[in-house]
Amino acid sequence: MIIAWTALSLSAFANPGEYRIGPGDTIAVQVHGEPLGHDGKFVVAASGSVSLTCAELVDVAGQTAYEIEQTLRRALMPDCYVDPQVTVRVAEHRSQPVEVLGAVQSPGVYYLDGRTTLRAVVTRAGGVKSDRSTGQIVVTRKGHDPLRIPLGALDDVLGDYPLEAGDIVTVDEGRIVFVTGEVAKPGEFAFAEGITVSEAFIKAGGRTAVARLSGSYLLRDGEKIQVNLRRILKGKDADMHLEPGDRLVIPESPI
């Protein structure tokens, strides 16, 4: 079952709190007023620990930067320093991935860096390809029903929805058709009910100087369907409706 945003409870917008460090994150550590030796950047191991020269392995996973400061301070006393003052910040966020799929400029894996909203992660992915989107976003979270969000809601309060590690954000892609060969702008075009061969041809910028319109054809489910685009454009043949996934091919004229 997919739940619409109108059915979402306000509790879903609760602040998830401060960022908690996990395996893969990099923390920057500085020990103030003491000889150098523990300053630097440390990657949190899969075990959840970092390795310091004096304190060796220190478990930090699941803690905030402030909590790690206190943990490291205790680990460095009394064998290493008398009263170390420690500052910790997250240098690189790599422990809390979310995946962004579908009609965005750069689909892939992105990492939460504290409270990260739906709007923010879609922006990181380069924004929505409006010509490819159905106008819907689906957020999938383990243990919950998927949430379907209108694309326009990104610009209001619903865009502030806080994501969690493991979330999958899918910007629904519209169905598409392809126009290839001797046209000005070959490529993919959004499918709309009722779109015809001639309309797709026009979307692709029309013919090149060497196009052979009479030899055009469709590829549909592995079948080749002859389409005399020259006669269609002259009104001598009926225009043909396209189906999602159709590929209209405009061949080159023989020399």
Secondary structure, DSSP 8 states (H G I E B T S, - for coil): --EEGGG--GGGG----S----TT-EEEEEEETS-SSS-EEEE--TTSEEEETTTEEEE-TT--HHHHHHHHHHHHTTTT-SS-EEEEEEEE--SSEEEEEESBSS-EEEE--SS-BHHHHHHHTT-B-TTTEEEEEEEE-TTS--EEEEGGGGGSGGGG-B--TT-EEEEEE--EEEEEESBSS-EEEE--TT-BHHHHHHHTT-B-TTB-GGG-EEEETTEEEE--HHHHHTTSS---B--TT-EEEE-B---
